[in-house]
Structures are given as C-alpha cells and as structure tokens.
Amino acid sequence: MSNPHDEHESSHKPPIRKEMSRRQFLTYTLGGATAFMVGGVTLPMVRFAVDPILHKKGEGAFIKVVEASKITNEPQEFNFELPQQDGWYSSVASLTAWIRKDESGKIYALSPICKHLGCTVGWNNDKSFPNEYHCPCHGAHYTKDGKQLAVAPKPLDEYKVMLKDDWVYLGDIVANTRVK
Ligand code: FES
C-alpha cells in the first residue's frame, strides 16, 4: 500500500528537463540561418518576377485629349496615345475617339470600333447614310449616340470622359451608356 506522504512528495518532484543536444542546437541554428538567407535572396526575386503582373495594363488612366472649347455638336475625330504596360512589355497604343457635345452640352466620346467584326467606323463617310457612323466593311451604321441601326449587334462603345481645367480627358472604353 502506498504511503500518502510519498505520493505528496512525488507530485512535487521537479519536472525532468529535456536538454537540447548539441546536435539539435546546431541543426536548429543552422536551419534558421539558412532559411533567413534564402528568404532574403529569393523574396526580392519573386517580387521582381510578379510585380508587373500585379500592375494592370494602364487601366484607370485618363489621357488629356483636347480642349473642351473645341468640342461641337458635330462629332469630330481625335487621335491620342495611351502608354501601356503588359507584364514587362511597355508599348504605346494609338487610339481614336469620336467626340461631340449633345444637345444638353454633355461631352461624350465614342469608340470607332465597329461592333460587328471590329472594322473602323467613320462619321458621315457614306452618302447613303447621312449624319450616321458607317462601317465600310459590311455596312453597319449607327446614330450619333452610337445606336446600331443595321448589321452590328450592339451600340458603339464609349470612352470614360473626365473634364478638368477645360480639357477633355479620356479613360477606359466601356459599354455604351447613352443607348438603351
Ligand atoms: S465589321 Fe463593321 S460591318 Fe462588319
């Protein structure tokens, strides 16, 4: 039979300390130091490799195109350049917009890319379709607001427009907001 006094004493014995061996100490120390050095070298490389992918291709940028005072009710064609970044590849895209002021004075800009198969439309460029955008490829034509009248399945896209200090800035191309 065990003595309760012995039990009491044994429960107060100091816990056995597990000493770390010299080998374990060296393994942990060298492993930690190696991981630290490898991380220090590879993390900047990974960041360099991934960084351009994280940046969008010029999205959200607005480009200064023309003085607002030059915009009339008649659509006018303006060309401008958009710097682009695709991964590590930098380029400049040449873009065109047809810009006009509507009856309420609001300035808007249409993309000239035909919504049929992507040819380029022009304004008033076909006598059969006066005061319309016309596509020479398969005959699509559109109203001043870009509404499709034949062949094309959708209205012409619009550029986002920003007015600042009496200048018209154009941004991303979006679906037409003027045509229901
Ligand atoms: S691409 Fe314009 S009508 Fe076909």
Boltz pocket constraint, residues with backbone or C-beta under 6 A from the ligand:
constraints:
  - pocket:
      binder: B
      contacts: [[A, 114], [A, 115], [A, 116], [A, 117], [A, 118], [A, 119], [A, 135], [A, 136], [A, 137], [A, 138], [A, 139], [A, 140], [A, 151], [A, 152]]
      max_distance: 6.0
